[in-house]
C-alpha cells in the first residue's frame, strides 16, 4: 500500500499548480514551494488543514491564491478517499469541526479506495454506512483501513455487525479524555473477540495531568488492546512540538509516546524504561 506524503504535496493541472499542506508546522515549506512554482510561471493555489487555523492570506499575497474547494486526498495517498466530511463531536483539540463543520457532508459519488479517511464513521447515519459498504462491493474494492476510526460514543453492537463481515483492518478509536472511559470500555467489550492488534486505540496525552493520561494508556493495555499515543500539539503550531502543561515535561511526553508506539510496553514497564533513559 502506498505511503502518505508527509503532509505536503503539489501537482499541476494545465497552467495552474496546486499545493496542499496537511500540518501547520509545514506552512513555511508550503510557502517555499509556492514561491518556486510561481517563479516557474504557474498560477498557484494553496490550501489544506495546515493553513486553516492561521491567518496566512497576507503571507501568500502575490504568490498564491489561498483556499478553495479542491479534493487533495488522492495526492497525499493514492489509496485514500473520503465518503463524508465533518464530525459532530466538536472536540476542542481537533481541527475537523472547525474546518468541516459539526454536521456531516455526504460525498455519495466518492471513489472507493483501500483507505477510508472519514472522521467519524460510526456516527454516520446507518443507511449511509450501509451505502458506503455497498459502494465498495460494487466497485470490488477491499477496505483495508478506516484511518480515523470509529467513535466509542456511537459504536454499538449494530455497528460491529454491519462492518465486521466486510472490514479487513484494525478497529481504530480514541481514548482522549477520562470522561470517555465508560464508552471506551463498552466498545472494547463489543470487540472482545477481536485480537489485540485489531483494536488500535489513539490515546491523547498532555491534555490532562500525567496520572490520568498514564491511566488511560495502561487501561488500554490491560484490556488487551494496542495503544497509539499522541502528545497534544496545539492547533496552528508552527513547529511539531507538543504542548507542555500540568505536570508534564516535553521529554516525558516523547518518552511515553516512544514507549507505547514502539511496543516497548510489552516487555518493560514505563517506570523502568524511564529510569533506564535517565541513567544514560
Phi, psi and omega per residue, in radians:
X1 nan 2.332 -3.111
X2 -1.069 2.566 -3.109
X3 -1.536 2.937 3.134
X4 -1.350 2.793 -3.011
X5 -1.267 -0.431 -3.010
X6 1.711 0.090 3.008
X7 1.823 -0.064 -3.140
X8 -2.497 2.161 3.109
X9 -2.417 2.764 2.998
X10 -2.516 2.685 3.098
X11 -2.701 2.880 -3.054
X12 -2.127 2.350 3.003
X13 -2.256 1.888 -3.093
X14 1.131 -2.176 -3.130
X15 -1.706 0.203 -3.105
X16 -2.016 2.312 3.054
X17 -1.830 2.381 -3.139
X18 -1.962 2.426 3.080
X19 -2.213 2.246 3.127
X20 -2.137 2.263 -3.116
X21 -2.170 2.143 -3.051
X22 -1.497 -0.528 -3.024
X23 -2.122 2.434 -3.083
X24 -1.075 -0.532 -3.117
X25 -1.291 -0.008 3.041
X26 -1.916 0.252 -3.131
X27 -1.090 -0.715 3.133
X28 -1.163 -0.618 3.056
X29 -1.113 -0.683 3.126
X30 -1.102 -0.715 3.129
X31 -1.103 -0.751 3.122
X32 -1.075 -0.709 -3.141
X33 -1.182 -0.720 3.108
X34 -1.076 -0.734 -3.134
X35 -1.087 -0.738 3.124
X36 -1.125 -0.772 -3.135
X37 -1.144 -0.666 3.078
X38 -1.075 -0.734 3.132
X39 -1.145 -0.457 3.107
X40 -1.388 -0.071 3.063
X41 1.759 0.107 -3.137
X42 -1.517 2.634 2.800
X43 -1.292 2.424 -3.021
X44 -2.156 2.348 3.015
X45 -2.144 2.428 -3.109
X46 -2.349 2.534 3.108
X47 -2.987 -2.978 3.132
X48 2.124 2.917 -3.128
X49 -0.996 -0.530 -3.103
X50 -1.137 -0.300 -3.136
X51 -1.934 0.007 -2.977
X52 -1.278 -0.793 -3.053
X53 -1.253 -0.729 -3.084
X54 -1.426 2.493 3.064
X55 -1.488 1.611 -2.987
X56 -1.989 0.146 -3.077
X57 -0.968 -0.725 -3.118
X58 -1.109 -0.626 -3.122
X59 -1.061 -0.621 -3.067
X60 -1.671 0.037 -3.110
X61 -1.017 2.287 -3.123
X62 1.444 -0.138 -3.121
X63 -1.973 -0.824 -3.071
X64 -2.633 2.612 2.986
X65 -1.409 2.291 -3.065
X66 -1.745 2.321 3.027
X67 1.582 -2.962 -3.074
X68 1.860 2.776 -3.068
X69 -1.559 1.782 3.083
X70 -2.364 2.248 3.112
X71 -1.526 1.825 -3.016
X72 -1.760 -0.037 -2.963
X73 -1.028 -0.657 -3.102
X74 -1.146 -0.421 3.111
X75 -1.394 -0.457 3.067
X76 -1.376 -0.548 3.060
X77 -2.799 2.016 -3.079
X78 -1.138 -0.185 3.113
X79 -1.731 0.139 -3.047
X80 -1.867 2.666 3.131
X81 -2.701 2.871 3.006
X82 -2.157 2.400 2.993
X83 -1.865 -0.194 3.092
X84 -2.750 2.839 3.052
X85 -2.253 2.742 3.109
X86 1.671 2.904 3.112
X87 -2.776 2.299 -3.095
X88 -1.416 -0.066 -3.024
X89 -1.276 -0.567 3.082
X90 1.013 0.790 3.100
X91 -1.193 2.393 -3.040
X92 -1.153 -0.474 -3.068
X93 -1.621 0.078 -3.037
X94 -1.959 2.401 -3.128
X95 -1.388 -0.356 -2.989
X96 -1.005 -0.938 -3.123
X97 -1.091 -0.533 3.136
X98 -1.283 -0.592 -3.077
X99 -1.616 -0.707 -3.025
X100 -1.929 -0.186 3.106
X101 1.692 2.890 -3.134
X102 -1.684 0.057 3.013
X103 -1.987 2.505 -3.101
X104 -1.256 2.482 2.918
X105 -1.965 2.073 -3.093
X106 -1.498 2.575 3.115
X107 -2.156 1.294 -3.003
X108 -1.098 -0.412 3.124
X109 -1.658 0.381 -3.126
X110 -1.033 2.660 3.090
X111 -1.614 2.029 3.116
X112 -1.089 2.264 3.059
X113 -2.417 2.896 -3.000
X114 -1.091 -0.406 -3.141
X115 -1.973 2.068 3.100
X116 -1.762 2.100 -2.994
X117 -1.768 0.166 -3.124
X118 -0.910 2.494 -2.968
X119 -1.337 -0.395 -3.066
X120 -2.770 1.381 -3.004
X121 -1.116 -0.763 -3.047
X122 -1.248 -0.300 3.091
X123 -1.498 -0.177 3.078
X124 -1.132 2.621 3.057
X125 -0.940 2.495 -3.073
X126 -0.987 -0.694 -3.115
X127 -1.193 -0.495 3.103
X128 -1.356 -0.597 3.015
X129 -1.034 -0.783 3.096
X130 -1.061 -0.690 3.138
X131 -1.085 -0.747 3.123
X132 -1.035 -0.829 -3.131
X133 -1.064 -0.785 -3.111
X134 -1.155 -0.589 3.119
X135 -1.198 -0.677 3.050
X136 -1.057 -0.763 -3.141
X137 -1.127 -0.705 -3.126
X138 -1.059 -0.689 -3.125
X139 -1.558 0.004 3.112
X140 0.992 0.795 3.123
X141 -1.979 2.284 3.096
X142 -1.472 2.436 -3.139
X143 -1.708 1.883 -3.051
X144 -1.604 -0.439 -3.023
X145 -2.720 2.100 2.941
X146 -1.630 1.642 -2.811
X147 -1.075 -0.817 -3.117
X148 -1.567 -0.210 2.906
X149 1.551 -2.885 -3.091
X150 -1.907 2.815 -3.097
X151 -1.890 2.073 -3.128
X152 -0.958 -0.529 -3.134
X153 -1.164 -0.434 -3.074
X154 -2.068 -0.068 -3.132
X155 -1.403 2.216 3.117
X156 -2.442 -3.053 -3.107
X157 -1.046 -0.598 3.132
X158 -1.182 -0.674 3.095
X159 -1.061 -0.811 -3.121
X160 -1.103 -0.782 -3.135
X161 -1.116 -0.581 -3.129
X162 -1.204 -0.813 -3.014
X163 -1.574 -0.456 -3.038
X164 -0.944 -0.808 -3.084
X165 -1.194 -0.294 -2.997
X166 -1.969 -0.640 -2.983
X167 -1.400 2.321 -3.064
X168 -1.731 -0.356 -2.932
X169 -1.649 -2.882 -3.133
X170 -1.334 2.564 3.041
X171 -1.470 1.755 -3.086
X172 -1.635 2.330 3.042
X173 -2.723 3.095 -3.008
X174 -2.215 2.613 2.982
X175 -2.204 1.436 -2.976
X176 -1.561 -0.451 -3.071
X177 -2.546 2.683 -3.114
X178 -1.029 -0.560 -3.079
X179 -1.158 -0.199 -3.139
X180 -1.617 0.024 -2.987
X181 -0.968 -0.801 -3.096
X182 -1.031 -0.797 -3.106
X183 -1.202 -0.668 3.126
X184 -1.124 -0.795 3.135
X185 -1.086 -0.667 3.121
X186 -1.145 -0.702 3.110
X187 -1.140 -0.708 3.104
X188 -1.111 -0.628 3.078
X189 -1.059 -0.750 3.138
X190 -1.124 -0.584 -3.105
X191 -1.621 0.296 -2.978
X192 -0.991 -0.499 -3.104
X193 -1.533 -0.051 3.125
X194 -1.440 2.520 3.067
X195 -1.154 2.758 -3.067
X196 -0.977 -0.699 -3.061
X197 -1.136 -0.342 3.140
X198 -1.599 -0.034 3.088
X199 -1.958 1.534 -3.005
X200 -1.813 1.975 -2.983
X201 -1.972 2.082 3.032
X202 -1.283 2.190 3.133
X203 -2.106 1.938 3.105
X204 -1.346 2.328 3.085
X205 -2.221 2.730 -3.105
X206 1.645 -0.223 3.113
X207 -1.557 -0.194 3.066
X208 -2.396 2.854 3.105
X209 -0.973 2.772 -3.060
X210 -0.899 -0.812 -3.051
X211 -1.008 -0.777 -3.133
X212 -1.186 -0.735 -3.141
X213 -1.136 -0.781 3.139
X214 -1.131 -0.628 3.074
X215 -1.042 -0.764 -3.114
X216 -1.127 -0.720 3.115
X217 -1.108 -0.832 -3.124
X218 -1.104 -0.644 -3.137
X219 -1.107 -0.716 3.120
X220 -1.104 -0.744 3.108
X221 -1.141 -0.780 -3.135
X222 -1.024 -0.610 -3.096
X223 -1.581 0.319 3.008
X224 1.116 0.813 3.012
X225 -2.166 3.004 3.110
X226 -1.967 2.092 3.140
X227 -1.416 2.541 2.919
X228 -2.138 1.853 -2.991
X229 -1.515 2.344 -3.108
X230 -2.276 1.855 3.023
X231 -1.064 2.447 -3.083
X232 -1.286 2.211 3.067
X233 -1.926 2.272 -3.097
X234 -1.046 2.506 3.061
X235 -1.066 2.318 3.138
X236 1.450 0.170 -3.118
X237 -1.077 2.429 -3.133
X238 -1.495 -0.289 3.070
X239 -2.272 2.709 -3.119
X240 -1.455 1.110 -3.130
X241 -2.063 2.293 3.138
X242 -1.207 2.676 3.061
X243 -1.315 2.387 -3.120
X244 -1.934 2.034 -3.139
X245 -2.616 3.132 -3.072
X246 0.950 -2.312 -3.109
X247 -1.801 0.390 3.137
X248 -1.510 2.783 2.858
X249 -2.156 2.799 3.123
X250 -1.065 -0.648 -3.129
X251 -1.169 -0.699 3.138
X252 -1.145 -0.649 3.081
X253 -1.072 -0.804 -3.130
X254 -1.165 -0.691 -3.134
X255 -1.110 -0.737 -3.121
X256 -1.193 -0.678 3.099
X257 -1.098 -0.753 3.133
X258 -1.145 -0.764 -3.140
X259 -1.049 -0.708 -3.111
X260 -1.389 -0.827 -2.953
X261 -1.381 -0.276 3.031
X262 -1.740 0.224 3.098
X263 1.035 0.442 3.103
X264 -1.140 -0.449 3.139
X265 -1.041 -0.357 -3.133
X266 -1.159 -0.436 -3.060
X267 -2.181 -0.333 -3.045
X268 -2.362 2.326 3.046
X269 -1.202 2.666 -3.090
X270 -1.075 -0.686 -3.127
X271 -1.067 -0.730 3.130
X272 -1.198 -0.688 3.115
X273 -1.100 -0.754 -3.129
X274 -1.133 -0.740 3.134
X275 -1.106 -0.677 3.138
X276 -1.115 -0.727 3.124
X277 -1.132 -0.726 -3.103
X278 -1.212 -0.443 -3.127
X279 -1.368 -0.247 -3.113
X280 -1.278 nan nan
